[in-house]
Amino acid sequence: LELKVEEEDNTVWVKPEIVVEVAYSEIQRSPKYKSGFALRFARITRIRSDKSPFEVDTLRRVRELYQKQQEKKGILKGGF
């Protein structure tokens, strides 16, 4: 099963109907991506055949995780 649709530099696109679990060291702000975020040292750890594309985390969840990460570091208090 070929999951990869496209690859450019350090970015890999996978088929949108396949759900994968991604591990990362931290979330960073990035003007390079439309989302405004990048996952540092991201890697696909497994295919989640138990999840549908409608059950995946959203950009809203990434923002929440980023804020919690920054608060944990003592960098951010409140919104951003």
PDB file of N, CA, C and O in Angstrom:
ATOM      1  N   LEU A   1       0.856  -1.189   0.000  1.00  0.00           N
ATOM      2  CA  LEU A   1       0.000   0.000   0.000  1.00  0.00           C
ATOM      3  C   LEU A   1       0.891   1.236   0.000  1.00  0.00           C
ATOM      4  O   LEU A   1       1.651   1.454   0.943  1.00  0.00           O
ATOM      5  N   GLU A   2       0.803   2.022  -1.019  1.00  0.00           N
ATOM      6  CA  GLU A   2       1.587   3.256  -1.111  1.00  0.00           C
ATOM      7  C   GLU A   2       0.801   4.386  -0.461  1.00  0.00           C
ATOM      8  O   GLU A   2      -0.274   4.753  -0.935  1.00  0.00           O
ATOM      9  N   LEU A   3       1.333   4.934   0.616  1.00  0.00           N
ATOM     10  CA  LEU A   3       0.662   6.004   1.354  1.00  0.00           C
ATOM     11  C   LEU A   3       1.044   7.382   0.849  1.00  0.00           C
ATOM     12  O   LEU A   3       0.234   8.309   0.863  1.00  0.00           O
ATOM     13  N   LYS A   4       2.274   7.507   0.407  1.00  0.00           N
ATOM     14  CA  LYS A   4       2.801   8.809   0.017  1.00  0.00           C
ATOM     15  C   LYS A   4       2.213   9.253  -1.317  1.00  0.00           C
ATOM     16  O   LYS A   4       2.204   8.498  -2.288  1.00  0.00           O
ATOM     17  N   VAL A   5       1.725  10.488  -1.348  1.00  0.00           N
ATOM     18  CA  VAL A   5       1.187  11.079  -2.567  1.00  0.00           C
ATOM     19  C   VAL A   5       2.236  11.990  -3.197  1.00  0.00           C
ATOM     20  O   VAL A   5       2.410  12.015  -4.415  1.00  0.00           O
ATOM     21  N   GLU A   6       2.934  12.740  -2.335  1.00  0.00           N
ATOM     22  CA  GLU A   6       3.926  13.702  -2.808  1.00  0.00           C
ATOM     23  C   GLU A   6       4.953  13.933  -1.708  1.00  0.00           C
ATOM     24  O   GLU A   6       4.662  13.766  -0.524  1.00  0.00           O
ATOM     25  N   GLU A   7       6.153  14.318  -2.115  1.00  0.00           N
ATOM     26  CA  GLU A   7       7.209  14.631  -1.153  1.00  0.00           C
ATOM     27  C   GLU A   7       8.025  15.781  -1.695  1.00  0.00           C
ATOM     28  O   GLU A   7       8.419  15.785  -2.861  1.00  0.00           O
ATOM     29  N   GLU A   8       8.279  16.769  -0.831  1.00  0.00           N
ATOM     30  CA  GLU A   8       9.070  17.935  -1.223  1.00  0.00           C
ATOM     31  C   GLU A   8       9.896  18.365  -0.022  1.00  0.00           C
ATOM     32  O   GLU A   8       9.338  18.694   1.024  1.00  0.00           O
ATOM     33  N   ASP A   9      11.199  18.367  -0.153  1.00  0.00           N
ATOM     34  CA  ASP A   9      12.104  18.682   0.952  1.00  0.00           C
ATOM     35  C   ASP A   9      11.769  17.788   2.147  1.00  0.00           C
ATOM     36  O   ASP A   9      11.870  16.564   2.061  1.00  0.00           O
ATOM     37  N   ASN A  10      11.370  18.409   3.265  1.00  0.00           N
ATOM     38  CA  ASN A  10      11.049  17.642   4.474  1.00  0.00           C
ATOM     39  C   ASN A  10       9.549  17.474   4.681  1.00  0.00           C
ATOM     40  O   ASN A  10       9.110  17.176   5.792  1.00  0.00           O
ATOM     41  N   THR A  11       8.760  17.662   3.630  1.00  0.00           N
ATOM     42  CA  THR A  11       7.307  17.561   3.732  1.00  0.00           C
ATOM     43  C   THR A  11       6.808  16.373   2.924  1.00  0.00           C
ATOM     44  O   THR A  11       7.184  16.189   1.766  1.00  0.00           O
ATOM     45  N   VAL A  12       5.955  15.568   3.555  1.00  0.00           N
ATOM     46  CA  VAL A  12       5.373  14.405   2.886  1.00  0.00           C
ATOM     47  C   VAL A  12       3.852  14.522   2.968  1.00  0.00           C
ATOM     48  O   VAL A  12       3.300  14.748   4.045  1.00  0.00           O
ATOM     49  N   TRP A  13       3.185  14.370   1.837  1.00  0.00           N
ATOM     50  CA  TRP A  13       1.726  14.354   1.788  1.00  0.00           C
ATOM     51  C   TRP A  13       1.285  12.905   1.664  1.00  0.00           C
ATOM     52  O   TRP A  13       1.844  12.144   0.874  1.00  0.00           O
ATOM     53  N   VAL A  14       0.277  12.525   2.450  1.00  0.00           N
ATOM     54  CA  VAL A  14      -0.262  11.169   2.378  1.00  0.00           C
ATOM     55  C   VAL A  14      -1.711  11.226   1.907  1.00  0.00           C
ATOM     56  O   VAL A  14      -2.350  12.277   1.953  1.00  0.00           O
ATOM     57  N   LYS A  15      -2.217  10.092   1.458  1.00  0.00           N
ATOM     58  CA  LYS A  15      -3.595  10.024   0.978  1.00  0.00           C
ATOM     59  C   LYS A  15      -4.543  10.513   2.072  1.00  0.00           C
ATOM     60  O   LYS A  15      -4.419  10.095   3.223  1.00  0.00           O
ATOM     61  N   PRO A  16      -5.489  11.394   1.730  1.00  0.00           N
ATOM     62  CA  PRO A  16      -6.373  11.956   2.758  1.00  0.00           C
ATOM     63  C   PRO A  16      -7.338  10.964   3.387  1.00  0.00           C
ATOM     64  O   PRO A  16      -7.977  11.294   4.386  1.00  0.00           O
ATOM     65  N   GLU A  17      -7.467   9.767   2.842  1.00  0.00           N
ATOM     66  CA  GLU A  17      -8.366   8.793   3.458  1.00  0.00           C
ATOM     67  C   GLU A  17      -7.651   7.891   4.453  1.00  0.00           C
ATOM     68  O   GLU A  17      -8.284   7.054   5.096  1.00  0.00           O
ATOM     69  N   ILE A  18      -6.366   8.051   4.584  1.00  0.00           N
ATOM     70  CA  ILE A  18      -5.581   7.232   5.503  1.00  0.00           C
ATOM     71  C   ILE A  18      -5.230   8.069   6.731  1.00  0.00           C
ATOM     72  O   ILE A  18      -4.702   9.173   6.603  1.00  0.00           O
ATOM     73  N   VAL A  19      -5.522   7.544   7.914  1.00  0.00           N
ATOM     74  CA  VAL A  19      -5.225   8.256   9.153  1.00  0.00           C
ATOM     75  C   VAL A  19      -3.937   7.682   9.733  1.00  0.00           C
ATOM     76  O   VAL A  19      -3.795   6.469   9.890  1.00  0.00           O
ATOM     77  N   VAL A  20      -3.011   8.568  10.045  1.00  0.00           N
ATOM     78  CA  VAL A  20      -1.744   8.144  10.641  1.00  0.00           C
ATOM     79  C   VAL A  20      -1.549   8.843  11.982  1.00  0.00           C
ATOM     80  O   VAL A  20      -2.086   9.925  12.220  1.00  0.00           O
ATOM     81  N   GLU A  21      -0.779   8.210  12.842  1.00  0.00           N
ATOM     82  CA  GLU A  21      -0.396   8.808  14.110  1.00  0.00           C
ATOM     83  C   GLU A  21       0.984   9.418  13.919  1.00  0.00           C
ATOM     84  O   GLU A  21       1.886   8.785  13.371  1.00  0.00           O
ATOM     85  N   VAL A  22       1.136  10.651  14.376  1.00  0.00           N
ATOM     86  CA  VAL A  22       2.391  11.371  14.186  1.00  0.00           C
ATOM     87  C   VAL A  22       2.988  11.709  15.545  1.00  0.00           C
ATOM     88  O   VAL A  22       2.313  12.276  16.404  1.00  0.00           O
ATOM     89  N   ALA A  23       4.242  11.362  15.731  1.00  0.00           N
ATOM     90  CA  ALA A  23       4.981  11.752  16.929  1.00  0.00           C
ATOM     91  C   ALA A  23       5.842  12.957  16.558  1.00  0.00           C
ATOM     92  O   ALA A  23       6.231  13.108  15.400  1.00  0.00           O
ATOM     93  N   TYR A  24       6.139  13.810  17.530  1.00  0.00           N
ATOM     94  CA  TYR A  24       6.949  15.009  17.277  1.00  0.00           C
ATOM     95  C   TYR A  24       7.583  15.448  18.587  1.00  0.00           C
ATOM     96  O   TYR A  24       7.131  15.059  19.664  1.00  0.00           O
ATOM     97  N   SER A  25       8.633  16.261  18.492  1.00  0.00           N
ATOM     98  CA  SER A  25       9.273  16.724  19.719  1.00  0.00           C
ATOM     99  C   SER A  25       8.603  17.976  20.264  1.00  0.00           C
ATOM    100  O   SER A  25       8.494  18.139  21.479  1.00  0.00           O
ATOM    101  N   GLU A  26       8.150  18.871  19.374  1.00  0.00           N
ATOM    102  CA  GLU A  26       7.412  20.049  19.810  1.00  0.00           C
ATOM    103  C   GLU A  26       6.709  20.707  18.628  1.00  0.00           C
ATOM    104  O   GLU A  26       7.004  20.418  17.469  1.00  0.00           O
ATOM    105  N   ILE A  27       5.782  21.589  18.944  1.00  0.00           N
ATOM    106  CA  ILE A  27       5.077  22.373  17.931  1.00  0.00           C
ATOM    107  C   ILE A  27       5.727  23.747  17.898  1.00  0.00           C
ATOM    108  O   ILE A  27       5.958  24.361  18.940  1.00  0.00           O
ATOM    109  N   GLN A  28       6.021  24.223  16.694  1.00  0.00           N
ATOM    110  CA  GLN A  28       6.630  25.546  16.535  1.00  0.00           C
ATOM    111  C   GLN A  28       5.756  26.413  15.647  1.00  0.00           C
ATOM    112  O   GLN A  28       5.057  25.902  14.771  1.00  0.00           O
ATOM    113  N   ARG A  29       5.791  27.727  15.867  1.00  0.00           N
ATOM    114  CA  ARG A  29       5.138  28.668  14.959  1.00  0.00           C
ATOM    115  C   ARG A  29       5.982  28.700  13.692  1.00  0.00           C
ATOM    116  O   ARG A  29       7.210  28.656  13.760  1.00  0.00           O
ATOM    117  N   SER A  30       5.327  28.775  12.536  1.00  0.00           N
ATOM    118  CA  SER A  30       6.052  28.789  11.269  1.00  0.00           C
ATOM    119  C   SER A  30       5.279  29.572  10.213  1.00  0.00           C
ATOM    120  O   SER A  30       4.138  29.234   9.899  1.00  0.00           O
ATOM    121  N   PRO A  31       5.897  30.616   9.665  1.00  0.00           N
ATOM    122  CA  PRO A  31       5.255  31.366   8.584  1.00  0.00           C
ATOM    123  C   PRO A  31       5.302  30.606   7.256  1.00  0.00           C
ATOM    124  O   PRO A  31       4.665  31.011   6.284  1.00  0.00           O
ATOM    125  N   LYS A  32       6.045  29.523   7.217  1.00  0.00           N
ATOM    126  CA  LYS A  32       6.217  28.748   5.986  1.00  0.00           C
ATOM    127  C   LYS A  32       4.954  27.976   5.598  1.00  0.00           C
ATOM    128  O   LYS A  32       4.722  27.725   4.416  1.00  0.00           O
ATOM    129  N   TYR A  33       4.142  27.600   6.581  1.00  0.00           N
ATOM    130  CA  TYR A  33       2.965  26.771   6.332  1.00  0.00           C
ATOM    131  C   TYR A  33       1.684  27.564   6.564  1.00  0.00           C
ATOM    132  O   TYR A  33       1.639  28.435   7.432  1.00  0.00           O
ATOM    133  N   LYS A  34       0.646  27.265   5.792  1.00  0.00           N
ATOM    134  CA  LYS A  34      -0.643  27.959   5.908  1.00  0.00           C
ATOM    135  C   LYS A  34      -1.206  27.887   7.319  1.00  0.00           C
ATOM    136  O   LYS A  34      -1.837  28.836   7.784  1.00  0.00           O
ATOM    137  N   SER A  35      -0.987  26.786   7.995  1.00  0.00           N
ATOM    138  CA  SER A  35      -1.514  26.608   9.350  1.00  0.00           C
ATOM    139  C   SER A  35      -0.849  27.546  10.347  1.00  0.00           C
ATOM    140  O   SER A  35      -1.429  27.869  11.384  1.00  0.00           O
ATOM    141  N   GLY A  36       0.372  27.984  10.033  1.00  0.00           N
ATOM    142  CA  GLY A  36       1.131  28.804  10.968  1.00  0.00           C
ATOM    143  C   GLY A  36       1.930  27.975  11.956  1.00  0.00           C
ATOM    144  O   GLY A  36       2.560  28.523  12.861  1.00  0.00           O
ATOM    145  N   PHE A  37       1.910  26.658  11.792  1.00  0.00           N
ATOM    146  CA  PHE A  37       2.605  25.762  12.716  1.00  0.00           C
ATOM    147  C   PHE A  37       3.421  24.719  11.967  1.00  0.00           C
ATOM    148  O   PHE A  37       3.140  24.386  10.816  1.00  0.00           O
ATOM    149  N   ALA A  38       4.443  24.213  12.656  1.00  0.00           N
ATOM    150  CA  ALA A  38       5.240  23.100  12.144  1.00  0.00           C
ATOM    151  C   ALA A  38       5.497  22.152  13.312  1.00  0.00           C
ATOM    152  O   ALA A  38       5.654  22.587  14.453  1.00  0.00           O
ATOM    153  N   LEU A  39       5.538  20.867  13.020  1.00  0.00           N
ATOM    154  CA  LEU A  39       5.872  19.871  14.030  1.00  0.00           C
ATOM    155  C   LEU A  39       7.359  19.574  13.911  1.00  0.00           C
ATOM    156  O   LEU A  39       7.835  19.148  12.858  1.00  0.00           O
ATOM    157  N   ARG A  40       8.085  19.799  14.993  1.00  0.00           N
ATOM    158  CA  ARG A  40       9.527  19.576  14.970  1.00  0.00           C
ATOM    159  C   ARG A  40       9.832  18.087  15.105  1.00  0.00           C
ATOM    160  O   ARG A  40       9.308  17.409  15.989  1.00  0.00           O
ATOM    161  N   PHE A  41      10.683  17.597  14.221  1.00  0.00           N
ATOM    162  CA  PHE A  41      11.087  16.185  14.181  1.00  0.00           C
ATOM    163  C   PHE A  41       9.872  15.252  14.098  1.00  0.00           C
ATOM    164  O   PHE A  41       9.800  14.242  14.799  1.00  0.00           O
ATOM    165  N   ALA A  42       8.925  15.607  13.232  1.00  0.00           N
ATOM    166  CA  ALA A  42       7.711  14.799  13.061  1.00  0.00           C
ATOM    167  C   ALA A  42       8.028  13.501  12.336  1.00  0.00           C
ATOM    168  O   ALA A  42       8.858  13.463  11.427  1.00  0.00           O
ATOM    169  N   ARG A  43       7.349  12.441  12.756  1.00  0.00           N
ATOM    170  CA  ARG A  43       7.495  11.149  12.089  1.00  0.00           C
ATOM    171  C   ARG A  43       6.204  10.365  12.254  1.00  0.00           C
ATOM    172  O   ARG A  43       5.561  10.415  13.302  1.00  0.00           O
ATOM    173  N   ILE A  44       5.838   9.646  11.212  1.00  0.00           N
ATOM    174  CA  ILE A  44       4.652   8.796  11.267  1.00  0.00           C
ATOM    175  C   ILE A  44       5.014   7.554  12.070  1.00  0.00           C
ATOM    176  O   ILE A  44       5.978   6.857  11.752  1.00  0.00           O
ATOM    177  N   THR A  45       4.232   7.283  13.116  1.00  0.00           N
ATOM    178  CA  THR A  45       4.539   6.138  13.975  1.00  0.00           C
ATOM    179  C   THR A  45       3.678   4.915  13.678  1.00  0.00           C
ATOM    180  O   THR A  45       4.103   3.781  13.898  1.00  0.00           O
ATOM    181  N   ARG A  46       2.456   5.153  13.173  1.00  0.00           N
ATOM    182  CA  ARG A  46       1.626   4.008  12.794  1.00  0.00           C
ATOM    183  C   ARG A  46       0.412   4.457  11.994  1.00  0.00           C
ATOM    184  O   ARG A  46       0.019   5.623  12.023  1.00  0.00           O
ATOM    185  N   ILE A  47      -0.159   3.521  11.294  1.00  0.00           N
ATOM    186  CA  ILE A  47      -1.405   3.739  10.568  1.00  0.00           C
ATOM    187  C   ILE A  47      -2.543   3.471  11.541  1.00  0.00           C
ATOM    188  O   ILE A  47      -2.538   2.454  12.234  1.00  0.00           O
ATOM    189  N   ARG A  48      -3.523   4.379  11.599  1.00  0.00           N
ATOM    190  CA  ARG A  48      -4.656   4.234  12.509  1.00  0.00           C
ATOM    191  C   ARG A  48      -5.887   3.755  11.749  1.00  0.00           C
ATOM    192  O   ARG A  48      -6.766   4.552  11.422  1.00  0.00           O
ATOM    193  N   SER A  49      -5.951   2.469  11.469  1.00  0.00           N
ATOM    194  CA  SER A  49      -7.088   1.899  10.744  1.00  0.00           C
ATOM    195  C   SER A  49      -8.367   1.921  11.582  1.00  0.00           C
ATOM    196  O   SER A  49      -9.460   1.706  11.058  1.00  0.00           O
ATOM    197  N   ASP A  50      -8.226   2.184  12.898  1.00  0.00           N
ATOM    198  CA  ASP A  50      -9.388   2.272  13.779  1.00  0.00           C
ATOM    199  C   ASP A  50     -10.044   3.649  13.746  1.00  0.00           C
ATOM    200  O   ASP A  50     -11.086   3.847  14.372  1.00  0.00           O
ATOM    201  N   LYS A  51      -9.452   4.606  13.026  1.00  0.00           N
ATOM    202  CA  LYS A  51      -9.975   5.976  12.956  1.00  0.00           C
ATOM    203  C   LYS A  51     -10.346   6.333  11.527  1.00  0.00           C
ATOM    204  O   LYS A  51      -9.726   5.871  10.569  1.00  0.00           O
ATOM    205  N   SER A  52     -11.373   7.167  11.407  1.00  0.00           N
ATOM    206  CA  SER A  52     -11.750   7.676  10.087  1.00  0.00           C
ATOM    207  C   SER A  52     -11.175   9.087   9.937  1.00  0.00           C
ATOM    208  O   SER A  52     -10.788   9.695  10.935  1.00  0.00           O
ATOM    209  N   PRO A  53     -11.112   9.617   8.724  1.00  0.00           N
ATOM    210  CA  PRO A  53     -10.626  10.989   8.532  1.00  0.00           C
ATOM    211  C   PRO A  53     -11.460  12.023   9.295  1.00  0.00           C
ATOM    212  O   PRO A  53     -10.986  13.132   9.544  1.00  0.00           O
ATOM    213  N   PHE A  54     -12.676  11.680   9.663  1.00  0.00           N
ATOM    214  CA  PHE A  54     -13.539  12.605  10.402  1.00  0.00           C
ATOM    215  C   PHE A  54     -13.227  12.636  11.893  1.00  0.00           C
ATOM    216  O   PHE A  54     -13.793  13.448  12.625  1.00  0.00           O
ATOM    217  N   GLU A  55     -12.338  11.766  12.349  1.00  0.00           N
ATOM    218  CA  GLU A  55     -11.990  11.680  13.770  1.00  0.00           C
ATOM    219  C   GLU A  55     -10.597  12.222  14.082  1.00  0.00           C
ATOM    220  O   GLU A  55     -10.123  12.097  15.212  1.00  0.00           O
ATOM    221  N   VAL A  56      -9.952  12.810  13.110  1.00  0.00           N
ATOM    222  CA  VAL A  56      -8.576  13.271  13.323  1.00  0.00           C
ATOM    223  C   VAL A  56      -8.546  14.595  14.080  1.00  0.00           C
ATOM    224  O   VAL A  56      -9.543  15.315  14.132  1.00  0.00           O
ATOM    225  N   ASP A  57      -7.394  14.905  14.664  1.00  0.00           N
ATOM    226  CA  ASP A  57      -7.220  16.198  15.312  1.00  0.00           C
ATOM    227  C   ASP A  57      -7.250  17.297  14.262  1.00  0.00           C
ATOM    228  O   ASP A  57      -6.868  17.092  13.110  1.00  0.00           O
ATOM    229  N   THR A  58      -7.708  18.459  14.681  1.00  0.00           N
ATOM    230  CA  THR A  58      -7.851  19.601  13.779  1.00  0.00           C
ATOM    231  C   THR A  58      -6.803  20.659  14.103  1.00  0.00           C
ATOM    232  O   THR A  58      -6.046  20.528  15.065  1.00  0.00           O
ATOM    233  N   LEU A  59      -6.771  21.695  13.296  1.00  0.00           N
ATOM    234  CA  LEU A  59      -5.872  22.816  13.558  1.00  0.00           C
ATOM    235  C   LEU A  59      -6.202  23.456  14.907  1.00  0.00           C
ATOM    236  O   LEU A  59      -5.309  23.938  15.604  1.00  0.00           O
ATOM    237  N   ARG A  60      -7.457  23.460  15.264  1.00  0.00           N
ATOM    238  CA  ARG A  60      -7.858  23.983  16.576  1.00  0.00           C
ATOM    239  C   ARG A  60      -7.142  23.213  17.690  1.00  0.00           C
ATOM    240  O   ARG A  60      -6.663  23.810  18.654  1.00  0.00           O
ATOM    241  N   ARG A  61      -7.073  21.897  17.553  1.00  0.00           N
ATOM    242  CA  ARG A  61      -6.389  21.060  18.553  1.00  0.00           C
ATOM    243  C   ARG A  61      -4.888  21.351  18.569  1.00  0.00           C
ATOM    244  O   ARG A  61      -4.272  21.372  19.635  1.00  0.00           O
ATOM    245  N   VAL A  62      -4.305  21.573  17.402  1.00  0.00           N
ATOM    246  CA  VAL A  62      -2.879  21.921  17.330  1.00  0.00           C
ATOM    247  C   VAL A  62      -2.636  23.235  18.073  1.00  0.00           C
ATOM    248  O   VAL A  62      -1.658  23.356  18.811  1.00  0.00           O
ATOM    249  N   ARG A  63      -3.514  24.214  17.884  1.00  0.00           N
ATOM    250  CA  ARG A  63      -3.385  25.495  18.601  1.00  0.00           C
ATOM    251  C   ARG A  63      -3.452  25.281  20.116  1.00  0.00           C
ATOM    252  O   ARG A  63      -2.670  25.862  20.868  1.00  0.00           O
ATOM    253  N   GLU A  64      -4.395  24.441  20.554  1.00  0.00           N
ATOM    254  CA  GLU A  64      -4.522  24.138  21.984  1.00  0.00           C
ATOM    255  C   GLU A  64      -3.253  23.480  22.517  1.00  0.00           C
ATOM    256  O   GLU A  64      -2.753  23.852  23.578  1.00  0.00           O
ATOM    257  N   LEU A  65      -2.740  22.511  21.784  1.00  0.00           N
ATOM    258  CA  LEU A  65      -1.512  21.824  22.202  1.00  0.00           C
ATOM    259  C   LEU A  65      -0.334  22.789  22.241  1.00  0.00           C
ATOM    260  O   LEU A  65       0.499  22.718  23.144  1.00  0.00           O
ATOM    261  N   TYR A  66      -0.260  23.692  21.261  1.00  0.00           N
ATOM    262  CA  TYR A  66       0.815  24.690  21.222  1.00  0.00           C
ATOM    263  C   TYR A  66       0.727  25.597  22.446  1.00  0.00           C
ATOM    264  O   TYR A  66       1.733  25.855  23.107  1.00  0.00           O
ATOM    265  N   GLN A  67      -0.472  26.077  22.743  1.00  0.00           N
ATOM    266  CA  GLN A  67      -0.640  26.968  23.887  1.00  0.00           C
ATOM    267  C   GLN A  67      -0.254  26.264  25.187  1.00  0.00           C
ATOM    268  O   GLN A  67       0.442  26.844  26.020  1.00  0.00           O
ATOM    269  N   LYS A  68      -0.698  25.027  25.366  1.00  0.00           N
ATOM    270  CA  LYS A  68      -0.342  24.264  26.570  1.00  0.00           C
ATOM    271  C   LYS A  68       1.167  24.057  26.661  1.00  0.00           C
ATOM    272  O   LYS A  68       1.754  24.164  27.738  1.00  0.00           O
ATOM    273  N   GLN A  69       1.783  23.762  25.530  1.00  0.00           N
ATOM    274  CA  GLN A  69       3.232  23.565  25.483  1.00  0.00           C
ATOM    275  C   GLN A  69       3.949  24.840  25.922  1.00  0.00           C
ATOM    276  O   GLN A  69       4.894  24.784  26.709  1.00  0.00           O
ATOM    277  N   GLN A  70       3.499  25.993  25.412  1.00  0.00           N
ATOM    278  CA  GLN A  70       4.135  27.260  25.751  1.00  0.00           C
ATOM    279  C   GLN A  70       3.895  27.624  27.212  1.00  0.00           C
ATOM    280  O   GLN A  70       4.800  28.122  27.882  1.00  0.00           O
ATOM    281  N   GLU A  71       2.694  27.381  27.709  1.00  0.00           N
ATOM    282  CA  GLU A  71       2.406  27.659  29.116  1.00  0.00           C
ATOM    283  C   GLU A  71       3.273  26.792  30.020  1.00  0.00           C
ATOM    284  O   GLU A  71       3.745  27.242  31.064  1.00  0.00           O
ATOM    285  N   LYS A  72       3.476  25.552  29.609  1.00  0.00           N
ATOM    286  CA  LYS A  72       4.323  24.639  30.382  1.00  0.00           C
ATOM    287  C   LYS A  72       5.757  25.167  30.446  1.00  0.00           C
ATOM    288  O   LYS A  72       6.443  25.018  31.457  1.00  0.00           O
ATOM    289  N   LYS A  73       6.194  25.782  29.354  1.00  0.00           N
ATOM    290  CA  LYS A  73       7.534  26.370  29.309  1.00  0.00           C
ATOM    291  C   LYS A  73       7.580  27.714  30.031  1.00  0.00           C
ATOM    292  O   LYS A  73       8.661  28.264  30.243  1.00  0.00           O
ATOM    293  N   GLY A  74       6.408  28.253  30.413  1.00  0.00           N
ATOM    294  CA  GLY A  74       6.359  29.551  31.074  1.00  0.00           C
ATOM    295  C   GLY A  74       6.486  30.710  30.105  1.00  0.00           C
ATOM    296  O   GLY A  74       6.762  31.834  30.523  1.00  0.00           O
ATOM    297  N   ILE A  75       6.290  30.457  28.814  1.00  0.00           N
ATOM    298  CA  ILE A  75       6.474  31.482  27.792  1.00  0.00           C
ATOM    299  C   ILE A  75       5.197  32.264  27.534  1.00  0.00           C
ATOM    300  O   ILE A  75       5.245  33.471  27.295  1.00  0.00           O
ATOM    301  N   LEU A  76       4.076  31.600  27.580  1.00  0.00           N
ATOM    302  CA  LEU A  76       2.830  32.207  27.140  1.00  0.00           C
ATOM    303  C   LEU A  76       1.795  32.155  28.250  1.00  0.00           C
ATOM    304  O   LEU A  76       1.551  31.101  28.836  1.00  0.00           O
ATOM    305  N   LYS A  77       1.201  33.277  28.528  1.00  0.00           N
ATOM    306  CA  LYS A  77       0.100  33.333  29.489  1.00  0.00           C
ATOM    307  C   LYS A  77      -1.108  33.889  28.757  1.00  0.00           C
ATOM    308  O   LYS A  77      -1.047  34.995  28.219  1.00  0.00           O
ATOM    309  N   GLY A  78      -2.196  33.150  28.726  1.00  0.00           N
ATOM    310  CA  GLY A  78      -3.393  33.593  28.017  1.00  0.00           C
ATOM    311  C   GLY A  78      -3.310  33.281  26.544  1.00  0.00           C
ATOM    312  O   GLY A  78      -2.719  32.272  26.159  1.00  0.00           O
ATOM    313  N   GLY A  79      -3.896  34.134  25.703  1.00  0.00           N
ATOM    314  CA  GLY A  79      -3.941  33.909  24.256  1.00  0.00           C
ATOM    315  C   GLY A  79      -2.637  34.215  23.561  1.00  0.00           C
ATOM    316  O   GLY A  79      -1.648  34.584  24.194  1.00  0.00           O
ATOM    317  N   PHE A  80      -2.647  34.057  22.240  1.00  0.00           N
ATOM    318  CA  PHE A  80      -1.448  34.389  21.458  1.00  0.00           C
ATOM    319  C   PHE A  80      -1.797  35.161  20.239  1.00  0.00           C
ATOM    320  O   PHE A  80      -0.913  35.525  19.464  1.00  0.00           O
TER     321      PHE A  80
END
